[in-house]
């Protein structure tokens, strides 16, 4: 009986948390402000990446951020994230155009889902494109800005 009550309490708390998170998205106020900040961050990401400025890209992440690249180990921390993006750029990925599809907020965190189109041109080869889908968890900073905190993506299926 005690276990059942505990299970009910945990379930209720989970539902309340989910409702609070979803509710903030529905209100529009917090989510629209967050979306504007996130889209501005994505624009900075794209510009810095295209310049090959891995330090500027890394600065868009929290100090304790994590990347979850496909077929790779988790990359932890701003320094390692900068190194990852530098290697990615050096390998021939020349640009990343991010498109936000959805943003939801809950307190000082927000989630973003979206797509990215990459321009890839390894040395001596013609340019091509690749696309992926992603989910990012953003954290609001003390100054009101948003930084990437958790970043995961995978490729989109090729067009048939």
Secondary structure as GFF3:
##gff-version 3
##sequence-region A 1 160
A	DSSP	alpha_helix	2	27	.	.	.	ID=ss1
A	DSSP	alpha_helix	29	51	.	.	.	ID=ss2
A	DSSP	alpha_helix	54	58	.	.	.	ID=ss3
A	DSSP	beta_strand	61	68	.	.	.	ID=ss4
A	DSSP	beta_strand	75	76	.	.	.	ID=ss5
A	DSSP	alpha_helix	78	90	.	.	.	ID=ss6
A	DSSP	beta_strand	93	106	.	.	.	ID=ss7
A	DSSP	beta_strand	109	120	.	.	.	ID=ss8
A	DSSP	beta_strand	128	140	.	.	.	ID=ss9
A	DSSP	beta_strand	146	155	.	.	.	ID=ss10
###
